[in-house]
Structure formats: C-alpha cells, structure tokens
Amino acid sequence: AYDKKVIKDYTRRDGSLKTIPARRKKLEAILRYVVQAFVVGKRYSEKQVNEILSGYHDDTATLRRELVGFGLMQRQGGGGDYWRV
C-alpha cells in the first residue's frame, strides 16, 4: 500500500518520474518500481541500462547508482554489465 501511494505521488500518467525522492524510504519504493523494467538473470550493458532508465527520468546516473546501492541490481566492476538481483 505504501509503495502504491508513493508511486502514484511521484509518477506521471506515462509512468515516468516527476522527481527522484530525497527521502530514503520513498526512494526505495520508487526503485522497486523502476527495477521491474529489468528481467531477472539478463545482463545489460551500461548503455542499455541508461536507455531503459531514461524512460523514467533524465538523471539515469543517479537511478543506476541507487539501484546498485540498494542491492536491487548488481554491477560487474569497471563499467561492465548490470543485472537484476
């Protein structure tokens, strides 16, 4: 229920984000929403990740970093592949 409210408050009708929440709890809810765009077990290049994330917000670097930071995605070091956990 909390996630649904946060997603409703922070997204537009097309599913893109109005803003990236500053509060940790709200950010986590938004990241759980965004990570659903990625298939579990599939590996993505950084370019592919950015293309997908750009559909949500222009600041793809922040979204990418936070997805990894919150443990929703993992990254191979040195600009390697990303994958959903």
VOGU-3710 file (C-alpha; in Angstrom, 3 decimals, decimal comma):
1> aydkkvikdy> 0,000/0,000/0,000  2,829/2,414/0,857  4,647/1,718/-2,419  1,463/2,294/-4,425  0,897/5,685/-2,780  4,500/6,792/-3,318  4,462/5,624/-6,949  1,187/7,487/-7,546  2,629/10,653/-5,978  5,923/10,565/-7,897
11> trrdgslkti> 4,914/9,340/-11,368  3,169/10,852/-14,346  0,484/9,066/-16,344  3,112/7,702/-18,756  4,955/6,066/-15,841  7,908/8,472/-15,852  9,054/10,101/-12,624  8,222/13,700/-11,758  11,236/13,796/-9,440  13,536/11,374/-7,672
21> parrkkleai> 12,579/11,314/-3,970  15,144/12,573/-1,493  13,794/10,538/1,431  15,305/7,082/1,670  12,034/5,215/2,282  10,293/6,864/-0,677  13,347/6,390/-2,881  13,332/2,672/-2,067  9,684/2,405/-3,133  10,448/4,162/-6,425
31> lryvvqafvv> 13,479/1,954/-7,070  11,364/-1,182/-6,508  9,005/0,221/-9,161  11,794/1,074/-11,638  13,688/-2,226/-11,276  10,664/-4,078/-12,648  11,726/-2,865/-16,114  14,665/-5,288/-15,934  14,467/-9,058/-16,405  15,961/-11,209/-13,633
41> gkrysekqvn> 19,012/-13,065/-14,883  19,501/-10,952/-18,020  22,714/-8,937/-18,308  22,589/-5,362/-19,567  25,318/-3,049/-20,784  25,523/0,373/-19,154  24,146/1,862/-22,378  21,122/-0,463/-22,275  20,519/0,360/-18,602  20,647/4,085/-19,389
51> eilsgyhddt> 18,197/3,668/-22,281  15,696/1,894/-20,033  16,151/4,342/-17,144  15,791/7,379/-19,435  12,153/6,367/-19,845  11,730/7,105/-16,143  13,963/10,154/-15,584  16,754/12,114/-17,275  19,142/11,525/-14,357  19,976/7,946/-15,305
61> atlrrelvgf> 23,277/8,007/-13,386  21,533/8,611/-10,057  18,929/5,921/-10,704  21,596/3,447/-11,799  23,794/4,180/-8,771  20,863/3,915/-6,352  19,609/0,633/-7,862  23,057/-0,847/-7,232  23,390/0,858/-3,836  20,081/-0,545/-2,585
71> glmqrqgggg> 21,033/-4,026/-3,816  18,289/-4,262/-6,438  20,838/-4,592/-9,227  24,451/-5,669/-9,308  27,280/-4,440/-11,449  30,411/-6,009/-12,805  33,290/-3,685/-11,932  34,924/-1,299/-14,385  31,893/-0,289/-16,432  30,837/-3,882/-17,043
81> dywrv> 27,420/-5,459/-17,192  24,471/-4,853/-14,883  21,841/-7,387/-13,840  18,760/-7,505/-11,639  19,199/-9,426/-8,407
//
